[in-house]
Amino acid sequence: MDEEKITAVMAQLGRPRRVPRPHRHFDGDYAEAPGGRVAYTAEGAGPAVLLVHGWDGSPRDMQDLSMALARAGARVVALDLPAHGFSDGDTLSAEDAAAAILAVAAREGPFECVIAHSFGCPSTVLALERGLKAAALVFFAPPLRQIDQFRRLGSRYGLAPDEIEEVIVRLRAAGSSMDAMDLGAKGAARTEPLLIIHSADDEMTPVEGARALAAAWPGARLLEAEGLGHNLTMRDGVLVAAAVRFAVG
């Protein structure tokens, strides 16, 4: 077991790669969260829809959704999660993301719908448990369990299977909440209408997790696609239209 490698990975975890918005000057607004300022934009005058991007992502990933929602007459609210874009912070957890969502909701909510991608999905559910109000939800490529996600992707850090397990032991000892981030278990207690959109070839968050979430969340609907991977479902015209209809239709 490579102790130096494990130590380096432990230091890297929770630190997303900051993806800036495509301009240096930020024309939006800020909400105050416990971890610092949360940058967000809000455009339009109709029912409010919140867009929550994923890890290492940005609102640009959801631009097609944003434009389609605007054409449908929605007020589109899009935030930079902590440690992303123009928001404060260098590290991020699901708890930090939930606090950021709630800070924006305090200024712009309640929401007709929250549309989230990948890491944004469990963050949204955590925010719901803490008081976020949304009439409906759309989840693109949700990960079912955070701990399974780390086990699956740990090799990308150059970790062997036993080193992955050692990192998990150390994260637990440090108080990590990854064991509690189980969307299937949390979803069973939710009542919000949910549409899940997932591509069967998604290697980042396997579609089996989306199927399990759809089975656990009362009344949830699942739309499966082919050949769109982890991100392109948010750019597919048919799937974007389905998400917009569900969100504000």
Accessible surface in RSA format (square Angstrom, percent):
REM  Atomic radii and reference values for relative SASA: ProtOr
REM  Chains: A
REM  Algorithm: Lee & Richards
REM  Probe-radius: 1.40
REM  Slices: 20
REM RES _ NUM      All-atoms   Total-Side   Main-Chain    Non-polar    All polar
REM                ABS   REL    ABS   REL    ABS   REL    ABS   REL    ABS   REL
RES MET A   1   135.87  70.4  59.17  39.2  76.71 182.6  53.91  45.8  81.96 108.6
RES ASP A   2    66.27  46.4  57.63  57.4   8.64  20.4  20.70  48.7  45.57  45.4
RES GLU A   3    94.50  54.3  90.44  68.4   4.06   9.7  62.03 120.0  32.47  26.5
RES GLU A   4   146.22  83.9 136.90 103.6   9.33  22.2  55.67 107.7  90.55  73.9
RES LYS A   5    65.96  32.2  60.04  36.8   5.92  14.1  36.66  33.0  29.30  31.2
RES ILE A   6     0.00   0.0   0.00   0.0   0.00   0.0   0.00   0.0   0.00   0.0
RES THR A   7    75.98  54.0  73.50  74.5   2.47   5.9  65.94  88.6  10.04  15.2
RES ALA A   8    59.88  55.1  47.51  73.3  12.37  28.1  55.15  77.7   4.73  12.5
RES VAL A   9     5.66   3.7   5.60   5.1   0.06   0.2   5.60   4.9   0.06   0.2
RES MET A  10    53.68  27.8  38.82  25.7  14.86  35.4  39.04  33.2  14.65  19.4
RES ALA A  11    68.05  62.6  49.74  76.8  18.31  41.6  62.35  87.8   5.70  15.1
RES GLN A  12    98.86  55.3  92.55  67.6   6.31  15.0  29.51  62.8  69.36  52.6
RES LEU A  13    36.65  20.4  21.64  15.5  15.01  37.7  22.64  15.9  14.00  37.7
RES GLY A  14    24.94  30.8   0.00   N/A  24.94  30.8  16.89  46.4   8.04  18.0
RES ARG A  15   130.04  54.6 113.16  57.7  16.88  40.2  32.14  43.9  97.90  59.3
RES PRO A  16    15.05  11.0   0.00   0.0  15.05  54.7   0.71   0.6  14.34  89.1
RES ARG A  17   159.19  66.8 148.62  75.8  10.57  25.2  76.39 104.4  82.80  50.2
RES ARG A  18    96.80  40.6  76.82  39.2  19.99  47.6  49.61  67.8  47.20  28.6
RES VAL A  19    25.28  16.6  24.64  22.3   0.64   1.5  25.27  22.0   0.01   0.0
RES PRO A  20    82.97  60.5  82.63  75.3   0.34   1.2  82.81  68.4   0.16   1.0
RES ARG A  21    26.65  11.2  21.50  11.0   5.15  12.3   2.80   3.8  23.85  14.5
RES PRO A  22    94.57  68.9  53.89  49.1  40.68 147.9  65.05  53.7  29.52 183.5
RES HIS A  23    83.43  45.6  72.30  50.3  11.13  28.5  61.79  63.7  21.63  25.2
RES ARG A  24   233.60  98.1 210.67 107.4  22.92  54.6  86.98 118.9 146.62  88.9
RES HIS A  25   132.63  72.5 124.48  86.5   8.15  20.9  90.78  93.6  41.85  48.7
RES PHE A  26    23.45  11.7   6.78   4.2  16.67  43.4   6.78   4.1  16.67  47.7
RES ASP A  27   116.35  81.5  82.32  81.9  34.03  80.5  39.57  93.1  76.78  76.6
RES GLY A  28    31.34  38.6   0.00   N/A  31.34  38.6   8.85  24.3  22.49  50.4
RES ASP A  29    61.84  43.3  60.36  60.1   1.48   3.5  15.74  37.0  46.10  46.0
RES TYR A  30    54.38  25.4  48.52  27.6   5.86  15.3  36.20  27.2  18.18  22.4
RES ALA A  31     0.97   0.9   0.48   0.7   0.49   1.1   0.97   1.4   0.00   0.0
RES GLU A  32   129.17  74.2 104.14  78.8  25.03  59.6  64.43 124.6  64.74  52.9
RES ALA A  33    15.25  14.0   3.84   5.9  11.40  25.9   6.72   9.5   8.53  22.6
RES PRO A  34   130.78  95.3  85.22  77.7  45.56 165.6  98.98  81.7  31.80 197.7
RES GLY A  35    69.77  86.0   0.00   N/A  69.77  86.0  45.22 124.1  24.55  55.0
RES GLY A  36    21.74  26.8   0.00   N/A  21.74  26.8  20.18  55.4   1.56   3.5
RES ARG A  37   101.34  42.6  99.91  50.9   1.43   3.4  26.10  35.7  75.24  45.6
RES VAL A  38     1.56   1.0   1.56   1.4   0.00   0.0   1.56   1.4   0.00   0.0
RES ALA A  39     0.00   0.0   0.00   0.0   0.00   0.0   0.00   0.0   0.00   0.0
RES TYR A  40     3.76   1.8   3.76   2.1   0.00   0.0   1.73   1.3   2.04   2.5
RES THR A  41    31.88  22.7  30.38  30.8   1.50   3.6  20.77  27.9  11.11  16.8
RES ALA A  42    29.27  26.9   4.51   7.0  24.76  56.3   4.51   6.4  24.76  65.6
RES GLU A  43   124.94  71.7 118.95  90.0   5.99  14.3  44.30  85.7  80.64  65.8
RES GLY A  44    45.07  55.6   0.00   N/A  45.07  55.6  29.39  80.6  15.69  35.1
RES ALA A  45   106.26  97.7  67.27 103.8  38.99  88.7  72.29 101.8  33.97  90.0
RES GLY A  46    28.12  34.7   0.00   N/A  28.12  34.7  16.70  45.8  11.42  25.6
RES PRO A  47    65.03  47.4  51.40  46.9  13.63  49.5  64.08  52.9   0.95   5.9
RES ALA A  48    13.27  12.2   7.97  12.3   5.29  12.0   7.97  11.2   5.29  14.0
RES VAL A  49     0.00   0.0   0.00   0.0   0.00   0.0   0.00   0.0   0.00   0.0
RES LEU A  50     0.00   0.0   0.00   0.0   0.00   0.0   0.00   0.0   0.00   0.0
RES LEU A  51     2.91   1.6   1.48   1.1   1.43   3.6   1.48   1.0   1.43   3.8
RES VAL A  52     0.00   0.0   0.00   0.0   0.00   0.0   0.00   0.0   0.00   0.0
RES HIS A  53     1.12   0.6   0.52   0.4   0.60   1.5   0.44   0.4   0.68   0.8
RES GLY A  54     2.68   3.3   0.00   N/A   2.68   3.3   2.53   6.9   0.16   0.4
RES TRP A  55    90.57  36.3  72.12  34.9  18.45  43.3  57.53  30.7  33.04  53.6
RES ASP A  56    48.02  33.6  39.23  39.0   8.78  20.8  10.61  25.0  37.41  37.3
RES GLY A  57     7.00   8.6   0.00   N/A   7.00   8.6   7.00  19.2   0.00   0.0
RES SER A  58     3.04   2.6   2.55   3.4   0.49   1.1   1.26   2.7   1.78   2.5
RES PRO A  59    16.33  11.9  11.16  10.2   5.17  18.8  12.37  10.2   3.96  24.6
RES ARG A  60    98.85  41.5  88.37  45.0  10.48  25.0  42.09  57.5  56.76  34.4
RES ASP A  61    38.35  26.9  36.72  36.6   1.62   3.8   4.78  11.3  33.56  33.5
RES MET A  62     0.47   0.2   0.47   0.3   0.00   0.0   0.10   0.1   0.37   0.5
RES GLN A  63    98.33  55.0  96.37  70.4   1.96   4.7  20.33  43.3  77.99  59.2
RES ASP A  64    49.49  34.7  45.74  45.5   3.75   8.9  11.19  26.3  38.30  38.2
RES LEU A  65     0.00   0.0   0.00   0.0   0.00   0.0   0.00   0.0   0.00   0.0
RES SER A  66    32.36  27.3  32.23  43.0   0.13   0.3   8.57  18.2  23.79  33.3
RES MET A  67    91.20  47.2  87.42  57.9   3.78   9.0  59.02  50.2  32.18  42.6
RES ALA A  68    12.51  11.5   9.25  14.3   3.25   7.4   9.68  13.6   2.82   7.5
RES LEU A  69     0.00   0.0   0.00   0.0   0.00   0.0   0.00   0.0   0.00   0.0
RES ALA A  70    60.68  55.8  43.56  67.2  17.12  38.9  44.70  62.9  15.98  42.3
RES ARG A  71   185.00  77.7 145.48  74.2  39.52  94.1  80.79 110.4 104.22  63.2
RES ALA A  72    55.43  51.0  16.43  25.4  38.99  88.7  29.20  41.1  26.23  69.5
RES GLY A  73    40.99  50.5   0.00   N/A  40.99  50.5  34.03  93.4   6.96  15.6
RES ALA A  74     3.24   3.0   0.00   0.0   3.24   7.4   0.00   0.0   3.24   8.6
RES ARG A  75    68.99  29.0  68.99  35.2   0.00   0.0  17.63  24.1  51.36  31.1
RES VAL A  76     9.49   6.2   7.50   6.8   1.99   4.8   7.50   6.5   1.99   5.4
RES VAL A  77     0.00   0.0   0.00   0.0   0.00   0.0   0.00   0.0   0.00   0.0
RES ALA A  78     7.00   6.4   7.00  10.8   0.00   0.0   7.00   9.9   0.00   0.0
RES LEU A  79     0.25   0.1   0.00   0.0   0.25   0.6   0.00   0.0   0.25   0.7
RES ASP A  80     0.49   0.3   0.49   0.5   0.00   0.0   0.00   0.0   0.49   0.5
RES LEU A  81     0.00   0.0   0.00   0.0   0.00   0.0   0.00   0.0   0.00   0.0
RES PRO A  82    18.23  13.3  18.04  16.4   0.19   0.7  18.23  15.1   0.00   0.0
RES ALA A  83     2.21   2.0   1.24   1.9   0.96   2.2   1.24   1.7   0.96   2.6
RES HIS A  84     0.67   0.4   0.67   0.5   0.00   0.0   0.67   0.7   0.00   0.0
RES GLY A  85     9.38  11.6   0.00   N/A   9.38  11.6   0.79   2.2   8.60  19.3
RES PHE A  86    50.06  25.0  37.89  23.5  12.17  31.7  42.88  26.0   7.18  20.6
RES SER A  87     4.08   3.4   0.09   0.1   3.99   9.2   0.12   0.3   3.96   5.5
RES ASP A  88    54.11  37.9  47.46  47.2   6.65  15.7  17.91  42.2  36.20  36.1
RES GLY A  89    32.08  39.6   0.00   N/A  32.08  39.6  21.74  59.7  10.35  23.2
RES ASP A  90   103.07  72.2  90.81  90.4  12.27  29.0  17.73  41.7  85.35  85.1
RES THR A  91    64.68  46.0  58.83  59.6   5.85  13.9  29.68  39.9  35.00  52.9
RES LEU A  92     7.37   4.1   0.00   0.0   7.37  18.5   0.96   0.7   6.41  17.2
RES SER A  93    42.98  36.3  37.42  49.9   5.56  12.8  38.22  81.4   4.76   6.7
RES ALA A  94     3.71   3.4   2.31   3.6   1.41   3.2   2.31   3.2   1.41   3.7
RES GLU A  95    50.63  29.1  48.47  36.7   2.16   5.1  35.18  68.0  15.45  12.6
RES ASP A  96    58.14  40.7  52.65  52.4   5.50  13.0  12.06  28.4  46.09  46.0
RES ALA A  97     0.00   0.0   0.00   0.0   0.00   0.0   0.00   0.0   0.00   0.0
RES ALA A  98     0.00   0.0   0.00   0.0   0.00   0.0   0.00   0.0   0.00   0.0
RES ALA A  99    25.51  23.5  20.72  32.0   4.79  10.9  23.40  32.9   2.11   5.6
RES ALA A 100     0.00   0.0   0.00   0.0   0.00   0.0   0.00   0.0   0.00   0.0
RES ILE A 101     0.00   0.0   0.00   0.0   0.00   0.0   0.00   0.0   0.00   0.0
RES LEU A 102    47.31  26.3  42.19  30.2   5.12  12.9  43.06  30.2   4.25  11.4
RES ALA A 103    12.41  11.4   2.12   3.3  10.30  23.4  10.26  14.5   2.15   5.7
RES VAL A 104     0.00   0.0   0.00   0.0   0.00   0.0   0.00   0.0   0.00   0.0
RES ALA A 105    16.74  15.4  10.20  15.7   6.54  14.9  10.42  14.7   6.32  16.7
RES ALA A 106    91.81  84.4  46.13  71.2  45.68 103.9  58.92  83.0  32.89  87.1
RES ARG A 107   128.20  53.8  93.66  47.7  34.53  82.2  35.24  48.2  92.96  56.3
RES GLU A 108    33.11  19.0  20.90  15.8  12.22  29.1   3.11   6.0  30.01  24.5
RES GLY A 109    27.52  33.9   0.00   N/A  27.52  33.9   2.39   6.6  25.13  56.3
RES PRO A 110   106.57  77.7  89.52  81.6  17.05  62.0  94.22  77.8  12.35  76.8
RES PHE A 111     5.07   2.5   0.00   0.0   5.07  13.2   1.25   0.8   3.82  10.9
RES GLU A 112    73.58  42.2  68.63  51.9   4.95  11.8   4.60   8.9  68.98  56.3
RES CYS A 113     0.00   0.0   0.00   0.0   0.00   0.0   0.00   0.0   0.00   0.0
RES VAL A 114     0.00   0.0   0.00   0.0   0.00   0.0   0.00   0.0   0.00   0.0
RES ILE A 115     0.00   0.0   0.00   0.0   0.00   0.0   0.00   0.0   0.00   0.0
RES ALA A 116     0.00   0.0   0.00   0.0   0.00   0.0   0.00   0.0   0.00   0.0
RES HIS A 117     7.03   3.8   7.03   4.9   0.00   0.0   5.73   5.9   1.30   1.5
RES SER A 118    10.53   8.9  10.53  14.1   0.00   0.0   1.62   3.4   8.92  12.5
RES PHE A 119    24.13  12.1  22.66  14.0   1.47   3.8  23.96  14.5   0.17   0.5
RES GLY A 120     0.00   0.0   0.00   N/A   0.00   0.0   0.00   0.0   0.00   0.0
RES CYS A 121     0.00   0.0   0.00   0.0   0.00   0.0   0.00   0.0   0.00   0.0
RES PRO A 122    11.40   8.3  11.40  10.4   0.00   0.0  11.40   9.4   0.00   0.0
RES SER A 123     0.00   0.0   0.00   0.0   0.00   0.0   0.00   0.0   0.00   0.0
RES THR A 124     0.00   0.0   0.00   0.0   0.00   0.0   0.00   0.0   0.00   0.0
RES VAL A 125     0.00   0.0   0.00   0.0   0.00   0.0   0.00   0.0   0.00   0.0
RES LEU A 126    12.67   7.1  12.67   9.1   0.00   0.0  12.67   8.9   0.00   0.0
RES ALA A 127     0.00   0.0   0.00   0.0   0.00   0.0   0.00   0.0   0.00   0.0
RES LEU A 128     8.12   4.5   0.06   0.0   8.06  20.3   0.06   0.0   8.06  21.7
RES GLU A 129    79.05  45.4  43.61  33.0  35.44  84.4  24.91  48.2  54.14  44.2
RES ARG A 130   124.44  52.2  92.88  47.3  31.56  75.1  41.53  56.8  82.91  50.2
RES GLY A 131    41.58  51.3   0.00   N/A  41.58  51.3  27.97  76.7  13.61  30.5
RES LEU A 132     7.62   4.2   0.36   0.3   7.26  18.2   2.38   1.7   5.24  14.1
RES LYS A 133   140.88  68.7 136.26  83.6   4.62  11.0  84.88  76.4  56.00  59.6
RES ALA A 134    14.39  13.2   0.00   0.0  14.39  32.7   1.96   2.8  12.42  32.9
RES ALA A 135    59.95  55.1  37.85  58.4  22.09  50.3  49.52  69.7  10.42  27.6
RES ALA A 136     9.91   9.1   9.91  15.3   0.00   0.0   9.91  14.0   0.00   0.0
RES LEU A 137     0.00   0.0   0.00   0.0   0.00   0.0   0.00   0.0   0.00   0.0
RES VAL A 138     0.00   0.0   0.00   0.0   0.00   0.0   0.00   0.0   0.00   0.0
RES PHE A 139     0.00   0.0   0.00   0.0   0.00   0.0   0.00   0.0   0.00   0.0
RES PHE A 140     0.00   0.0   0.00   0.0   0.00   0.0   0.00   0.0   0.00   0.0
RES ALA A 141     1.34   1.2   1.34   2.1   0.00   0.0   1.34   1.9   0.00   0.0
RES PRO A 142     1.40   1.0   0.49   0.5   0.91   3.3   0.49   0.4   0.91   5.6
RES PRO A 143    14.23  10.4  11.27  10.3   2.95  10.7  12.61  10.4   1.61  10.0
RES LEU A 144    23.77  13.2  17.27  12.4   6.49  16.3  18.14  12.7   5.62  15.1
RES ARG A 145    97.09  40.8  94.69  48.3   2.40   5.7  18.12  24.8  78.96  47.9
RES GLN A 146    62.82  35.1  58.20  42.5   4.62  11.0  23.48  50.0  39.34  29.8
RES ILE A 147    17.03   9.7  17.03  12.7   0.00   0.0  17.03  12.3   0.00   0.0
RES ASP A 148    49.73  34.8  47.14  46.9   2.59   6.1  16.61  39.1  33.12  33.0
RES GLN A 149    27.30  15.3  27.30  19.9   0.00   0.0  19.48  41.5   7.81   5.9
RES PHE A 150    20.56  10.3  15.98   9.9   4.58  11.9  20.22  12.3   0.34   1.0
RES ARG A 151    94.81  39.8  81.64  41.6  13.16  31.3  38.02  52.0  56.79  34.4
RES ARG A 152    91.98  38.6  66.32  33.8  25.66  61.1  50.78  69.4  41.20  25.0
RES LEU A 153    30.03  16.7  29.98  21.4   0.05   0.1  29.98  21.1   0.05   0.1
RES GLY A 154     0.00   0.0   0.00   N/A   0.00   0.0   0.00   0.0   0.00   0.0
RES SER A 155    73.36  62.0  59.84  79.9  13.52  31.1  38.49  82.0  34.86  48.8
RES ARG A 156   151.43  63.6 111.32  56.7  40.11  95.5  58.86  80.4  92.57  56.1
RES TYR A 157    76.88  35.9  56.20  32.0  20.68  53.8  29.87  22.4  47.01  57.9
RES GLY A 158    43.47  53.6   0.00   N/A  43.47  53.6  33.91  93.1   9.56  21.4
RES LEU A 159     7.97   4.4   0.00   0.0   7.97  20.0   0.71   0.5   7.26  19.5
RES ALA A 160    42.59  39.2  35.29  54.5   7.30  16.6  41.68  58.7   0.90   2.4
RES PRO A 161   107.27  78.2 104.25  95.0   3.02  11.0 106.57  88.0   0.70   4.3
RES ASP A 162    75.00  52.5  64.96  64.7  10.04  23.7  41.69  98.1  33.31  33.2
RES GLU A 163     7.92   4.5   7.92   6.0   0.00   0.0   0.39   0.8   7.52   6.1
RES ILE A 164    12.25   7.0  12.25   9.1   0.00   0.0  12.25   8.8   0.00   0.0
RES GLU A 165    71.43  41.0  71.00  53.7   0.43   1.0  46.49  89.9  24.95  20.4
RES GLU A 166    44.13  25.3  41.86  31.7   2.27   5.4   4.40   8.5  39.73  32.4
RES VAL A 167     0.00   0.0   0.00   0.0   0.00   0.0   0.00   0.0   0.00   0.0
RES ILE A 168     0.47   0.3   0.47   0.3   0.00   0.0   0.47   0.3   0.00   0.0
RES VAL A 169    84.10  55.3  81.74  74.0   2.36   5.7  82.64  71.8   1.46   4.0
RES ARG A 170    68.53  28.8  63.46  32.3   5.08  12.1  30.81  42.1  37.72  22.9
RES LEU A 171    26.97  15.0  26.97  19.3   0.00   0.0  26.97  18.9   0.00   0.0
RES ARG A 172   107.34  45.1  90.56  46.2  16.78  40.0  39.08  53.4  68.26  41.4
RES ALA A 173    92.60  85.1  48.35  74.6  44.24 100.6  61.23  86.2  31.36  83.1
RES ALA A 174    84.46  77.7  41.48  64.0  42.98  97.8  53.65  75.6  30.81  81.6
RES GLY A 175    61.44  75.8   0.00   N/A  61.44  75.8  34.47  94.6  26.97  60.4
RES SER A 176    43.64  36.9  16.04  21.4  27.60  63.6  18.56  39.5  25.09  35.1
RES SER A 177    38.87  32.8  29.17  38.9   9.70  22.4  28.02  59.7  10.85  15.2
RES MET A 178    13.40   6.9  11.62   7.7   1.78   4.2  11.82  10.1   1.58   2.1
RES ASP A 179    73.28  51.3  51.02  50.8  22.26  52.6  34.49  81.2  38.79  38.7
RES ALA A 180    61.83  56.9  45.10  69.6  16.73  38.1  55.90  78.7   5.93  15.7
RES MET A 181     5.83   3.0   3.46   2.3   2.37   5.6   1.28   1.1   4.55   6.0
RES ASP A 182    29.11  20.4  29.11  29.0   0.00   0.0   8.01  18.9  21.10  21.0
RES LEU A 183     0.84   0.5   0.84   0.6   0.00   0.0   0.84   0.6   0.00   0.0
RES GLY A 184    11.74  14.5   0.00   N/A  11.74  14.5  10.33  28.3   1.41   3.2
RES ALA A 185    70.87  65.2  44.81  69.1  26.07  59.3  55.34  77.9  15.53  41.1
RES LYS A 186    34.56  16.9  28.78  17.7   5.78  13.8  13.68  12.3  20.87  22.2
RES GLY A 187     0.04   0.1   0.00   N/A   0.04   0.1   0.00   0.0   0.04   0.1
RES ALA A 188    61.10  56.2  41.99  64.8  19.11  43.5  42.26  59.5  18.84  49.9
RES ALA A 189    84.14  77.4  52.78  81.4  31.37  71.4  63.38  89.3  20.77  55.0
RES ARG A 190    42.87  18.0  40.96  20.9   1.91   4.5   2.64   3.6  40.23  24.4
RES THR A 191   123.81  88.1  99.21 100.6  24.60  58.6  73.42  98.6  50.39  76.2
RES GLU A 192    22.24  12.8  19.46  14.7   2.78   6.6  10.42  20.2  11.81   9.6
RES PRO A 193    70.47  51.4  63.09  57.5   7.38  26.8  70.47  58.2   0.00   0.0
RES LEU A 194     0.97   0.5   0.00   0.0   0.97   2.4   0.00   0.0   0.97   2.6
RES LEU A 195     1.09   0.6   1.09   0.8   0.00   0.0   1.09   0.8   0.00   0.0
RES ILE A 196     0.00   0.0   0.00   0.0   0.00   0.0   0.00   0.0   0.00   0.0
RES ILE A 197     0.00   0.0   0.00   0.0   0.00   0.0   0.00   0.0   0.00   0.0
RES HIS A 198     0.11   0.1   0.00   0.0   0.11   0.3   0.11   0.1   0.00   0.0
RES SER A 199     0.56   0.5   0.00   0.0   0.56   1.3   0.00   0.0   0.56   0.8
RES ALA A 200    34.50  31.7  13.77  21.3  20.73  47.1  13.99  19.7  20.50  54.3
RES ASP A 201    67.00  46.9  49.81  49.6  17.20  40.7  40.92  96.3  26.09  26.0
RES ASP A 202     6.64   4.7   0.13   0.1   6.51  15.4   0.00   0.0   6.64   6.6
RES GLU A 203   141.11  81.0 125.06  94.6  16.05  38.2  48.41  93.6  92.70  75.7
RES MET A 204    56.61  29.3  54.84  36.3   1.77   4.2  47.20  40.1   9.41  12.5
RES THR A 205     0.61   0.4   0.38   0.4   0.23   0.5   0.61   0.8   0.00   0.0
RES PRO A 206    39.16  28.5  37.00  33.7   2.16   7.9  38.09  31.5   1.07   6.6
RES VAL A 207     5.55   3.7   4.90   4.4   0.65   1.6   4.90   4.3   0.65   1.8
RES GLU A 208   106.22  61.0 100.80  76.3   5.42  12.9  58.99 114.1  47.24  38.6
RES GLY A 209    11.71  14.4   0.00   N/A  11.71  14.4   8.95  24.6   2.75   6.2
RES ALA A 210     0.11   0.1   0.00   0.0   0.11   0.3   0.11   0.2   0.00   0.0
RES ARG A 211   105.14  44.1  98.64  50.3   6.51  15.5  43.93  60.0  61.22  37.1
RES ALA A 212    43.25  39.8  31.71  48.9  11.54  26.3  39.63  55.8   3.61   9.6
RES LEU A 213     0.85   0.5   0.85   0.6   0.00   0.0   0.85   0.6   0.00   0.0
RES ALA A 214    20.33  18.7  11.56  17.8   8.77  20.0  11.78  16.6   8.56  22.7
RES ALA A 215    93.16  85.7  50.58  78.1  42.58  96.9  62.32  87.8  30.85  81.7
RES ALA A 216    34.90  32.1  17.62  27.2  17.29  39.3  27.13  38.2   7.78  20.6
RES TRP A 217     1.60   0.6   0.05   0.0   1.55   3.6   0.05   0.0   1.55   2.5
RES PRO A 218    75.80  55.2  56.38  51.4  19.42  70.6  68.36  56.4   7.45  46.3
RES GLY A 219    74.00  91.3   0.00   N/A  74.00  91.3  43.14 118.4  30.85  69.1
RES ALA A 220    19.73  18.1   0.00   0.0  19.73  44.9   0.00   0.0  19.73  52.3
RES ARG A 221   129.03  54.2 124.44  63.4   4.59  10.9  52.15  71.3  76.88  46.6
RES LEU A 222    48.73  27.1  19.20  13.7  29.53  74.2  19.20  13.5  29.53  79.5
RES LEU A 223    53.24  29.7  52.44  37.5   0.80   2.0  53.24  37.4   0.00   0.0
RES GLU A 224    79.63  45.7  45.88  34.7  33.75  80.4  23.62  45.7  56.01  45.7
RES ALA A 225    14.23  13.1   6.45  10.0   7.78  17.7  13.91  19.6   0.32   0.8
RES GLU A 226   138.81  79.7 118.38  89.6  20.43  48.6  62.64 121.2  76.16  62.2
RES GLY A 227    55.58  68.5   0.00   N/A  55.58  68.5  28.92  79.4  26.67  59.7
RES LEU A 228    35.90  20.0  34.15  24.4   1.75   4.4  35.09  24.6   0.80   2.2
RES GLY A 229    21.14  26.1   0.00   N/A  21.14  26.1  19.57  53.7   1.56   3.5
RES HIS A 230    30.12  16.5  23.56  16.4   6.56  16.8  19.99  20.6  10.12  11.8
RES ASN A 231    73.29  50.5  71.22  68.8   2.07   5.0  16.17  38.9  57.12  55.2
RES LEU A 232    82.57  46.0  82.18  58.8   0.39   1.0  82.18  57.7   0.39   1.0
RES THR A 233     0.97   0.7   0.97   1.0   0.00   0.0   0.75   1.0   0.22   0.3
RES MET A 234     0.72   0.4   0.69   0.5   0.03   0.1   0.69   0.6   0.03   0.0
RES ARG A 235   134.94  56.7 115.08  58.7  19.87  47.3  29.81  40.7 105.13  63.7
RES ASP A 236    42.80  30.0  35.70  35.5   7.10  16.8   7.74  18.2  35.06  35.0
RES GLY A 237    55.86  68.9   0.00   N/A  55.86  68.9  40.27 110.5  15.59  34.9
RES VAL A 238   116.30  76.5 110.94 100.4   5.36  12.9 114.97  99.9   1.34   3.6
RES LEU A 239    15.35   8.6  15.35  11.0   0.00   0.0  15.35  10.8   0.00   0.0
RES VAL A 240     9.33   6.1   9.33   8.4   0.00   0.0   9.33   8.1   0.00   0.0
RES ALA A 241    40.52  37.3  34.63  53.4   5.88  13.4  40.05  56.4   0.47   1.2
RES ALA A 242    12.08  11.1   8.73  13.5   3.35   7.6   9.47  13.3   2.60   6.9
RES ALA A 243     0.00   0.0   0.00   0.0   0.00   0.0   0.00   0.0   0.00   0.0
RES VAL A 244    13.49   8.9  13.49  12.2   0.00   0.0  13.49  11.7   0.00   0.0
RES ARG A 245   154.28  64.8 145.66  74.3   8.61  20.5  73.31 100.2  80.97  49.1
RES PHE A 246    47.13  23.6  25.25  15.6  21.88  56.9  33.09  20.1  14.04  40.2
RES ALA A 247     3.44   3.2   0.00   0.0   3.44   7.8   0.00   0.0   3.44   9.1
RES VAL A 248    40.09  26.4   8.19   7.4  31.90  76.9  11.97  10.4  28.12  76.3
RES GLY A 249    95.96 118.3   0.00   N/A  95.96 118.3  47.53 130.4  48.43 108.5
END  Absolute sums over single chains surface
CHAIN  1 A    10910.6       8149.0       2761.6       5975.3       4935.3
END  Absolute sums over all chains
TOTAL         10910.6       8149.0       2761.6       5975.3       4935.3
